[in-house]
Amino acid sequence: MSWHLSLNVGHLITGFTALFFVLAGYAVLASAFVPSTGIFLLDVLAQDTHYKYFALFLIPTSAYFVIANWVGWQYYQNS
């Protein structure tokens, strides 16, 4: 019985979701309490006071829009 790992789209989505969660959590919660890291992206997120929230909420808002649009289209097609 041979076990080998294959990377598929589900693994990529899960990995990018976890990475986004970690970066967003740092940007919103932890960046106010830790000193500068020296990593350009993390320092830019820590110093920004407005657009870090925009970037964080853009993904769930877009997902809600897509789902609501799809549901509306289904109601339209089936009426």
C-alpha contacts under 8 A as a table, 3 or more apart, distances in Angstrom:
res1	aa1	res2	aa2	distance
7	L	11	H	6.16
7	L	12	L	7.36
8	N	11	H	5.50
8	N	12	L	6.53
9	V	12	L	5.05
9	V	13	I	6.16
10	G	13	I	5.17
10	G	14	T	6.16
11	H	14	T	5.13
11	H	15	G	6.03
12	L	15	G	5.04
12	L	16	F	6.07
13	I	16	F	5.25
13	I	17	T	5.99
14	T	17	T	5.08
14	T	18	A	6.18
15	G	18	A	5.19
15	G	19	L	6.17
16	F	19	L	4.96
16	F	20	F	6.01
17	T	20	F	5.11
17	T	21	F	6.12
18	A	21	F	5.04
18	A	22	V	6.23
19	L	22	V	5.21
19	L	23	L	6.21
20	F	23	L	5.16
20	F	24	A	5.88
21	F	24	A	5.16
21	F	25	G	5.87
22	V	25	G	5.12
22	V	26	Y	6.15
23	L	26	Y	5.12
23	L	27	A	6.08
23	L	42	L	7.86
24	A	27	A	4.97
24	A	28	V	6.09
24	A	52	K	8.00
24	A	56	L	6.03
25	G	28	V	5.42
25	G	29	L	5.55
25	G	30	A	6.79
26	Y	29	L	5.48
26	Y	30	A	4.66
26	Y	31	S	5.54
27	A	30	A	6.49
27	A	31	S	5.45
27	A	42	L	7.34
27	A	45	L	5.45
27	A	46	A	5.72
27	A	52	K	6.61
28	V	31	S	6.59
28	V	32	A	7.85
28	V	46	A	8.00
28	V	52	K	7.27
28	V	53	Y	7.22
29	L	32	A	6.64
29	L	33	F	7.96
30	A	33	F	5.52
30	A	34	V	6.44
31	S	34	V	5.58
31	S	35	P	7.61
31	S	45	L	7.79
31	S	46	A	4.97
32	A	46	A	6.85
36	S	39	I	7.98
36	S	43	D	5.99
36	S	46	A	7.94
37	T	42	L	7.09
37	T	43	D	6.53
38	G	42	L	7.93
38	G	43	D	6.78
39	I	42	L	5.56
39	I	43	D	6.09
40	F	43	D	5.25
40	F	44	V	6.15
41	L	44	V	5.21
41	L	45	L	6.30
42	L	45	L	5.13
42	L	46	A	6.15
43	D	46	A	4.97
43	D	47	Q	6.17
44	V	47	Q	5.32
44	V	48	D	6.18
45	L	48	D	5.39
45	L	52	K	6.03
46	A	49	T	7.83
48	D	51	Y	6.50
48	D	52	K	6.29
49	T	52	K	6.63
49	T	53	Y	7.89
50	H	53	Y	5.97
50	H	54	F	6.92
51	Y	54	F	4.73
51	Y	55	A	6.12
52	K	55	A	5.25
52	K	56	L	6.19
53	Y	56	L	4.94
53	Y	57	F	6.10
54	F	57	F	5.35
54	F	58	L	5.87
55	A	58	L	5.24
55	A	59	I	7.43
56	L	59	I	6.66
57	F	60	P	5.74
57	F	61	T	6.05
58	L	61	T	5.26
58	L	62	S	5.95
59	I	62	S	5.18
59	I	63	A	6.17
60	P	63	A	4.98
60	P	64	Y	6.11
61	T	64	Y	5.11
61	T	65	F	6.23
62	S	65	F	5.04
62	S	66	V	6.23
63	A	66	V	5.16
63	A	67	I	6.20
64	Y	67	I	5.19
64	Y	68	A	5.98
65	F	68	A	5.18
65	F	69	N	5.93
66	V	69	N	5.11
66	V	70	W	6.13
67	I	70	W	5.09
67	I	71	V	6.18
68	A	71	V	5.13
68	A	72	G	6.10
69	N	72	G	5.12
69	N	73	W	6.14
70	W	73	W	5.04
70	W	74	Q	6.23
71	V	74	Q	5.05
71	V	75	Y	6.31
72	G	75	Y	5.12
72	G	76	Y	6.20
73	W	76	Y	4.99
73	W	77	Q	6.14
74	Q	77	Q	5.13
74	Q	78	N	6.10
75	Y	78	N	5.29
75	Y	79	S	6.03
76	Y	79	S	5.47
